Amino acid sequence: MKNIFTFVLLLATVSFYGQDKKISFLNLVGNNIQVPKGCQAQSEYELQACDGTSIKWDYYNDDMLSAVFDATISAFAESNSSKTEVTFTSFGAQLKGYKFKMGTTFQYFLKGTIKDQPLMINLGTPKDIANNDDLDGFLSLFFDEVS
């Protein structure tokens, strides 16, 4: 009986403490963005498959940002000829980069500095974001405008 009680207690403890903590807010350079209803964050820096759109960002120093960004763009350009320059504004900062059309989706790679922090944003979406009207839904939480 004591063994059964111990096993049940152990199982309850593992079940309670073993659960992943649900992430409610994303953190984009200190800007807290609430995870949209029905979506799930992988981390404070990544939202996957939210209405078909995924976004992730990584922080770098200036030298590393340029190297990683250039390598990423070169790799995508080798297998895709639809490279188009884009500029987004996020929290008052300009982010420049490229858009690639990949089948029925679009892949955006943006680099820039928000609040003195260099970063690269990787955005995958079924939407062709061409103007501010395309920044609906949760994308408007990340970006102010596109040009």
Order of alpha helices (4+ residues) and beta strands (2+ residues): alpha-beta-beta-beta-beta-beta-alpha-beta-beta-beta-beta-alpha-beta
